[in-house]
């Protein structure tokens, strides 16, 4: 099941409760996402567009937030903002290594 497609409007952010997803860009797998990971934070905070394809490879349970609600939470909660910034930095580093 396709969760996000690169270039699409980033209208939602997902938190993975159960299951596994594969993140790919330009036909390269750049990350495997598991419970506790977040999908869509880069597009929601940055350009407003999805940065990669994300496909569920197992049955998943997700929590979904509208992008504007996610941005509002990040703005109001400095600790969350720090964690999201660290997550984005880690994702960019993983992409460069892939």
C-alpha positions as CSV (number, residue, x, y, z in Angstrom):
1,X,0.0,0.0,0.0
2,X,1.4,3.4,-1.0
3,X,1.4,5.8,1.9
4,X,3.1,8.8,0.2
5,X,4.4,9.5,-3.3
6,X,7.3,11.9,-3.9
7,X,6.0,15.3,-5.1
8,X,2.5,15.0,-3.8
9,X,1.0,17.5,-1.4
10,X,2.0,16.7,2.2
11,X,-1.4,17.1,3.9
12,X,-0.8,14.6,6.6
13,X,1.8,13.2,9.0
14,X,1.7,9.6,10.1
15,X,3.1,8.0,13.3
16,X,3.6,4.2,12.9
17,X,2.2,2.2,15.8
18,X,2.5,-1.2,14.1
19,X,4.0,-2.5,10.9
20,X,6.9,-1.7,8.5
21,X,7.3,0.6,5.6
22,X,10.0,1.2,3.0
23,X,11.1,4.7,2.0
24,X,12.5,5.1,-1.5
25,X,13.6,7.8,-3.8
26,X,14.8,7.5,-7.4
27,X,14.3,3.7,-7.2
28,X,16.7,3.4,-4.2
29,X,15.6,2.2,-0.8
30,X,16.8,4.9,1.7
31,X,15.1,3.8,4.9
32,X,13.0,1.2,6.6
33,X,10.4,2.6,9.0
34,X,9.1,0.7,12.1
35,X,6.8,1.4,15.1
36,X,7.8,4.7,16.7
37,X,8.8,6.3,13.4
38,X,7.1,9.2,11.7
39,X,6.2,9.6,8.0
40,X,5.7,12.9,6.3
41,X,7.3,15.3,8.7
42,X,9.7,16.7,6.1
43,X,7.0,17.7,3.7
44,X,4.8,19.0,6.5
45,X,7.4,21.3,7.9
46,X,9.4,22.1,4.7
47,X,8.2,22.5,1.1
48,X,4.7,21.2,1.6
49,X,5.5,18.3,-0.8
50,X,6.4,14.7,-0.2
51,X,10.1,14.1,-0.5
52,X,10.0,10.3,-1.1
53,X,7.8,7.3,-1.8
54,X,6.7,5.4,1.3
55,X,5.2,1.9,0.9
56,X,3.7,-0.3,3.6
57,X,5.3,-3.8,3.4
58,X,3.2,-5.2,6.2
59,X,-0.2,-4.5,7.7
60,X,0.1,-1.2,9.6
61,X,-1.6,0.8,12.3
62,X,-1.0,4.5,12.0
63,X,-2.0,7.7,13.8
64,X,-2.7,10.5,11.3
65,X,-2.4,14.2,11.9
66,X,-3.2,17.0,9.4
67,X,0.0,18.8,8.5
68,X,-1.2,22.1,9.9
69,X,-2.0,20.4,13.2
70,X,1.5,18.9,13.2
71,X,3.1,22.2,12.5
72,X,1.1,23.8,15.3
73,X,2.2,21.2,17.8
74,X,5.8,21.6,16.7
75,X,5.5,25.4,17.2
76,X,4.0,25.1,20.6
77,X,6.2,22.4,21.9
78,X,10.0,23.2,21.8
79,X,11.0,19.7,22.9
80,X,9.0,18.2,20.0
81,X,10.5,20.7,17.6
82,X,14.0,19.6,18.7
83,X,13.2,15.9,18.2
84,X,11.7,16.6,14.8
85,X,14.8,18.6,13.8
86,X,17.0,15.8,14.9
87,X,14.8,13.3,13.0
88,X,15.0,15.3,9.8
89,X,18.8,15.7,10.1
90,X,19.1,11.9,10.6
91,X,16.9,11.2,7.6
92,X,18.9,13.5,5.3
93,X,22.1,11.8,6.5
94,X,20.6,8.3,5.8
95,X,19.6,9.5,2.3
96,X,23.1,10.7,1.5
97,X,24.5,7.3,2.7
98,X,22.0,5.2,0.7
